[in-house]
Amino acid sequence: MNKLKYIYIYLNRNLFNICVWSIFLITAISFVFLPLHLDIRVMLASAHQADYIDGNWLYAVLNSWELKGFLDRAAVYGLYKIANVFALYASGYYFEVLIKFFFFIIATGMVFASAYLACKEKKAFNINIALLTCSAIYASLIHSHVQAEMICVLILILAFAIYINSKINAKYVNLKLFISGFLAATTIFYKSIFALMALVFFAVIFLWNKRNNKTFSIKEILYFVMGGLSAIFIGFVVIMLFNPSEIEWVKNAGMYENTIVFGARPKFKDIWQLFSNRFAYSCLAIPVVFLGILAGFKNFVDKLRKKDAVAAVAHFVIWAVPSIVIILANKYFTYHYTLFMFSALFELYMAFGDKKYFEVLKNKLFKWEYICFALIVVLFYSLIKIFDWSSQKGEVFIFVAGLYIAFAFVINCFKNDKLKSYVNIKIPLTIICIVYLSYISIFSDNFYIWKKLIKKMYKVNKNYIERMKIDKKEQILYLDGGMSTYILGNKSYLEEHFPLSLQRITEGSPFENSKVHIEALERVLKYNGKYIVLNRVWFFGGENERNLKIQEKLKKEYHSIGEIEYVSVGIAIFKRQSKNDFVRVEIYERNK
């Protein structure tokens, strides 16, 4: 009995730490063992295509085509090469786990380094802040994992931590500012449109200095800008030396996405998607964004109450700029909303990082609010399960993880409460929520079903491809979204192994007569290789009028010899898989 009492006392004293570590471990395990999203597999296919290019690794990476910038290609290529040491490329689910594991190691290291650098004193390092920041990143929806947006958020966090570091000796302050600006500027070589995120960075710095009663100095800004310009200059020198066509690729990427910068005019209903269903879903599935919006609203209102209009505008800017970046890109893929994560994390720290605010919050809360909050977490997830509110995606279980992060903050408010009656409420509810979160994130049947499907997909395709006896040395014309390149691994006939110049630039497009579209079409029509891989739905889009010349070539010169299949983008964690969840890609052989 005394031992049980001792355990109970220990749990009560360390409840917040237990919650934080539980959240971290659960989200980390879920992050690592969830299979890769289709987009990342396509990016790994690009990394594999780089191995076919003669020259050193830097030349190969810069000259391997992908929609993202050369630094993103380099990052993915690095992960691909490291994982390939331990498991052969496209060997299956375990290769994907290794990619996630090494990214997890790097990301965790960057966050912990940021948390350490952000401390005013060496002893002030708070491991809980580092762990919760990691959890917020790992709890984001699977579409965001290893994407350029997620990498850039990690870079911006590190750059900001270096900027606010106060432990560096006075003689190295200028170097600190230079490095911070240099790191922040490198994000444009992941995606060029990220250049606008510099405004967010300056707004965040302004709010931080204001909170700490500091002001911008011309010298400080100068060294920061010099660092940024140096990064841009070095990046362009590397591009011009190794692959001048990179600039043309950036322009072409704008065409494929119909970017506003390159002349496209999106309709109002398209822009509205940013603030309607896509944004709403993303805020739920990237939980730190949802929590950050709440914290940001509180911070914004506080500044208005204090009649600090400039600070209120700065809070508005750090949310408006990522919105503008997405609108300019003119595509509303869910992972784009990961850009809001940097703003959200900063807003949360501004709202909850102040000890005085914790005291105010603590005095206003009642024990029934604590109970209701925990019950809402359980109730929300239960309603999702019962009424299938998870809709097309199914990763809303991660939103529950986000609520649990907020739940941990609430527990912190009661951490030192003298009212002993709370002890009997906190500990059982905490244990229940940890067990519940573990089940839906790691141990649920649906999680296992997904992993089982991925493993089966690789095994079936491997056996099927072996029976077709496709020579690995054979060059292939890929006319699908890129996944076949990942599965087969053969060298692509086209530079674009998922030819967006043909799939997105179609009849009636403002870029129909562009050089990249005309040249790609001519190359396809001249192809006389042995195999063509085709996803009819992706490439022809169900429209007979699209790419008629290619369809005619296919009918005259090739015949179907089989098909491979892969799990589609619309996988639902909560939903058992059906035949509709697989995408079938046909393989054609040249007529003899």
N, C-alpha and C positions, 0 to 999 in steps of 0.2 A: 504493500500500500504506500509506503514511504517512497519507494522507487517511482511509482506512478505519479505521486505528488511532485517529485523532483522533476520528472519529465514534463509535467504540466507547467511547472514554474519556468523551466527552460524554454519551452515552446512560447510561452507568453512573452518572455523577455526578448526572444529572438524572432518573433513572428514576422516582422517586416523583412528581415534578412532571408528567412525561409521562403517567403512569398517571392522575393526577387530572384533567388537562385532557382526556385521551382519554375518560374516563368521563363527564365533564361534557358534552362535545360530542356524544357518542353518545346519551346520555339526552335531551339538549335537542332534538336533531334528531328523535329518535323521538317525543318529547312533542309537538312542534309539528306534525309532519306526519301523526300518527295521526288519523284522523277522530274527531269528537266522539262521545261515548257518547249513546245515545238520551235519557237523562235530561236532558242538557244541551241537546239540541235542543228538548225540551219546555219547558225553562226559558227558552230564547230565544224560543219561541212566546209565552210569557207576556209577555216584554219587548215583542214586537211588538203584542200585544193592548193594552198600555199606551198605544200611539200612537193608539188609537181613543178614548181617554178625554179629554174636554175638560178643560182646566186646565193648570197648569204641570207640569213634569216630576216634581217631588216628589209633587204630588197624584196624577198619573197612575200613578206607580210604587206608591205606597201603596194605591191603589184597584184595582190589577191583581192578580187572584187567582193565588196559587201556594202550594204546600204549605210552602215555606220562609218565613223571617222577612223583614221589609221591607228590612233591610240587605243580605241576600243578593239580593233582587229588584233593589235599587238597583245592586249590584255587577254583576250580569248585564246589567242595562239599560245601564249605562255601557259595558261591553264591546260590547254589541250596537250602540249608537249610534256608537262609534268605528269598528268594523269596517264598518258600513254606509256610512261615508264613502268607503271604498275599494272595496267590493263590495256590490252590492244584497243585501238580506235574502233568505235562502233561495236564493241564486243557485247554490249547489252547494258542492262540496268546498272551493273556495278561500275562501269565506266562513268555513267551519269552521276552516281553517288560520289565517286572520286572527284569529279569536277566540282560538285557542290561542297565537298569536304575541304578541298584546298582553297576555294573561295571563302568558305567560312573561317578558315585559319587567317587568311589575309585580312578579311573584313574585321574580325575580332581584334586583330593586332592594331589596325588603324584606329578603331574606336577607343581601345585602351590607351594607345599613344596619345590620342586627342584628349581623353579625360585627364591624363597625367599632365600634359602640357597646359591645359586650361586652369590647373590649380595655381593659386597664388603662392602657396608654399608646398614643399615636398610632402610634408605630413598631412596636407589637406586632401590628398587623393581619396576620392570617394568611389569605391568599387561598385556600390549600388547604382550610381549614375551611369557608369560604364555598362553594367549588365543590363539595365533597363533600356539604354540606347541600343544595344545589340538586339535585345528582344523586340524593340519597335521595328528594327530593320528586318529581322528574320520573320516577323509575324506578317509581313506584307504578302499580298497575294502572289501566287506562283508565277504569274505573268511578269512580275517585276524582278524576279531572281536573276542575278548576273547580267541584267540589262545595263546599257550605257547609263541610263538615268540613275540606277542604284549606285554604280561606281562613282558617278559624279557627286552624288550626295555624300558619299564617304570622303571624297577629296575635299569638298567644301567644308565639311566638319573639321577635317584635319587642318586645312588652311586657316579657318577661323580660330581654332585652338592655338595655333602658332602665333597668330596675330595678337591674341589677348594674353599670351604668356608673359608673366611678370618675373620669372625666375632667371631669365637670361641676363647676363651682365650688361651693364650700360653700353659698353663698347660694341656689343653685338646686336643692339636694338635695330639698327638700320638693316643688317643682314636678315634679321627675323622678319621684318616688314617686306623685304625683297622676296624672300622664300615664300611667304604667305601669298603675295601677289602672283608669283610664278606658278604656284600650285593651282590657284583659283583659275588662272588663264588657260591652263592645260585642258580644261573641260571642253573648250571649243573644238579640240581635235578628237573628241568623242562624238560630238554632234555640233556642227557649226552654229546652229541657232542658240546654243547655250551661252553665247556671248552676252545675251541679254541678262543672264543670271548675275552678271557683275553688279547690276542695279540692286538686286536682292542683297548681295554681299555688302555693298556700301550702306544700305538701309539697316542691316543687322549690326554693322559696326557702329553706326550712328546711335542706335538705340542702346547698345552696350555701353558706349562711352558716356552717354547721357545718364544712364543708370548709375555709373560709377563716377559721376561728376568730372568727366574728362572731356576735352574738346579736340576736334580735328586740328592737326597742325599741317601747314603746307608741306613741311619736310616729310612728315609721316605719309601723307598722300603721295608725294613724289616718289618715295622709295617703293611704295606698294605698286604704283602704276609702272615704274621702271621694271619691276619684277614681272608684271603681267606682259608688258611689251617685249621683254626678253624672251619669254616663253613663246609668244606668237612668232617672233623673228626666227628663233631656232627651229620651231615647227615648220615654218615655210621654207627655210633653208634645206631641211631634211627632205621635204616634199619635192623641191625643185631638183635636188641631187638624185633622188631615187625613183620618183614617180610624179612627173609634172602633170600627168593626167588626173591626179587626185582632185585638182581644182575643178576639172570638168565633171568628175564623178559627183562632187558636191552639188553642182548645178543640176546634173541629171537626177539626183535624189530628190531635189526640189520639184522636178517635173513629175516624178513617179508619185509623189505625195500631193501633187497639185498645190504646192506651197504658195501662199499669197505673195511672197517676195518675188516669185518668178512669174507673176501675172495671173494666177488663178483667182477667181472671184467666188468664194463660197457663199452659199445661200444662208439666210438668217437661220433657217431651221437646222442647218449643219452646225453653226456656231452655238445654237441653243443646246446642242448635245453636251457641250462642255459643262453646262450648269444643270442639265436635266438627268436623264437616266444614267449616262456614262459616269458623270461626276458623282452622282449619288451612290452608285454601285462601288466606285473606286474608293470613296470616302469610307465605306463600310469595310471593304476588302483590304484597304491599307489603313488599319485602325489608328495609327499615330496621326494620320491626316484628320480623321474625324475628331480625335481628342484635341489636336492642335487648333482646329477651327474654333472649338469651344473656348480654349485658352486664349486664342487670338482675339475673339470677341470680347472676352473679359478685359484683356489688356487694352484694346481699342477704346472700350467704354471708360475705363479708368483714366486714360489720357484725356478724353473729352471732358470728363468731370473735373479734371484738374486744369482744363482750358489750355492744354498743351497740344495745339493744333499740328505743329510740325511732327511731333512724335506719333500722333494719331495717323497722319499721312504716311509716315514711315511704316507703321504696322499694316496699313492698307497696301503699300507698295510690295511688301514681301509676299503678299498673296496675289496681287494683280499681275505682277511680272510673269510668274509661271503660267498664269492663265493666258497671257498674251503670247507666250512662247508656244503653247499648245494650239491657240487659234491660228497663229502664223504658219505652223506646221500643217494645219488644215487636215490633220488626222487625229482621231480620238480613240487610239488604242489605249487600253486600260493602263498599261505600264507607264504611259506618258505622265500620269498623275503622281508617279513617284517623285517628280520634281518638287511637289508640295511638301515632301517629307522634311527637307532642310528647314523650311519656314515653320513647320509644325513642331519640330524638336526645339527650335529656338523659342517659340511662343510658350511651349510647356515649361521650359526652364525659367523663362521670365515670370511665369505665373506661379510655379511650384517651387522654384529654387530659392525663394525668399523665406527665411525662417519666420519673419513677422507675419507673412501671409498664412503660413501653416498655423500659427497661434490663433489668428482670427478665424480661420476655417474650423479649427478644432473647437473653439468656443461656440460656434453656431450650429454644429452638428449634434444630432441626437442619436441614441442607440438604435431607434427604429429606422432611421435613415440608412444606417449601416446594414441592417437586416434586409430592408427593401432593395437596396442596391444589389446585394448578393442574389436575392430572389429574381430580380429583373434579368440578371445574366442567365440564370437557369431557364426562366420563362421565355426569354427571347429565343434562345436556341431551341427549346421544345416546340414553340410555335412554328419555327422554320421547318423542323422535322415533320410536324403534323400536317401543315398546310403547304409544304413544299415551296416556301417563300424564297428558297435559295435560287430559284429561277434557272437560268441557263448555265451558270458558272459553278456554283456549289462551294466556293471557298469562303462562304460567310462564317464558317466555323472559326476562321482566323479573326473575324470581328469580335467574337467572344473572347479570344485571347487579348484583344485590344481593350475590351471592357475590364478584363481581369487586371491589366496594367493599372488602369484607373482605380480598380478595387484595391490594389496594393498601396496606392497613394493614400486612399481613405484610411486603410489600416494604420499607416504611418501617423495619421492625425491622432489616433487613439493610443499610439505606442506607449506613451508615458502617462496615460490617464490613470488617476488614482482610484477610480471607481472599479472595485473588484468585480462587480456584477457583469462587466463587459467581458471578462475572461471566459466565462462559460458560453458566451455567444461567439466570440471571435475564433477560438481554436477549432471547434467542430465545423463551422462554416468554411473556414480556411481549408481544412483537410478535404471537405466535400468538393469545394471548387477546384482544388489542385487535382484530385482524382478525376473529376468530371472533365476538366480541361485536357488531362492526359489521355482520357479515352477518346474524345472527339478529334484530338490532334494526332495521336500516335497509334492507339490500340483499337480503333473502330474497324468493323468489318469492311467498310467501304475503302478505307485506307489500304488495307491488304488487297482488296479486289483490284484496285488501280495498279499497285505494284505487280501483282500477279499477271495482269493484262499486258503490262509493258514487257515483262520477262517472256511471256508467251509470244508476243509480237516479234521479238528478236529471234526467238528459237524457230518459229514457223517460217519467217522470212529467210533465215540463214539456210535452212534445209531446202526451201523452195528455190532459192537462187542457185544453190549448188546443183540442183537437178537441171536447171536451165543451162548450166555450164557457160555462164557469162565470163569471158576472159577478163581478168582484172586489169590487163594491159590495154583493153579496148577503150577507145574514147567514145563517150556517150553524149547525145544531145538530150539534155534534160528540159522538159517543158512542164515543170510542176513547181510547187512552192519552195523547193529546196530540200525537203525531207528525203527524197529518193537519193540525192547526192550523199546524204549522211548514211543511209542504209547500204547502198551499193559501194560507195567509196571510189568508183572509177573517175578518171579525169574528165572534166566537163569540156565539151567541144566549144561552148560559148564561154566567154569571160564571165558573164552573168549566169551562174548555174541555177538561178531562179530568175528567168528573163522578164523583169519588170518593164523593160523597154518595149515588150510586146504585150504583156498582160495588162498593164495599167495605162499605157498609151494606146488607145484604141481609136476606131473610126469616130470622128466628131470631136476628138480631144484637141485642145488648143496646141498641143505639142505633136500632132499627128505627122507633121512634115519636118520634125526635128531630125538632126543628123543621126543621133543615137538610135532612133526608132527605125529609120530607113536602112542603116548599116546592119542592125541586128536581123531584120527581116531578110535582107539579101543573103546574109551568112546562113540562115536557116534553110533557105531555098536551095543553096548550093551544097548543103550537107549530103554526103553519100556514104556515111559511116554505117555500121552494122545495126546499131540499136538506137531507138528513140524511146524515152520514158515520158509518159504523158498522164497528167491529171486533167481530164476533160472539164470537170466542174471549175477547177481553178483557172485553167488556161483559156478555155473557150467561154466559160461563164454561162453555158446554156444558150448562148446566142449564136445561131448558125452564121450570122453575118460577120462574126468576128474572125479575123485571120483566115479568110476563105482559101487563100493560096496555100497556107500550111496544111489545112484540112485536105485539100486536093492532093498535095504531095504525099500525105500520109496514106490516102486511099490507093494511089497508084503504085507507090514504091515499097510499102511496108505491110506486114500482117502481124496480128496480135499473137504473142506466144505465151501470155500469162499475165499475172498481176501480183503486186505486193501490196501490203496494207499496213497502215499505222494508225495509232490512236489519234483522234482529231483534237483540235484546239478546245472544243466545247466539253471537255471532260468534266463531269460533276462528281465531286467527292461523295456527295450524299446519295447519288443515284446509281443503281446497279446498271452495268453497261448493257447496251443492246447493239444489234448489228449497225445501227445508224451512227454509233460512236466511232466507227472506223472509216478511214478514208482509203479508197482503193485506187491504186495507181497502175495503169496498164503499161506493159513493156512490149514494144514492137520490134520485130526483126526485119531486116531488109530482104525483099523478095529475091530469090535466086534466079 
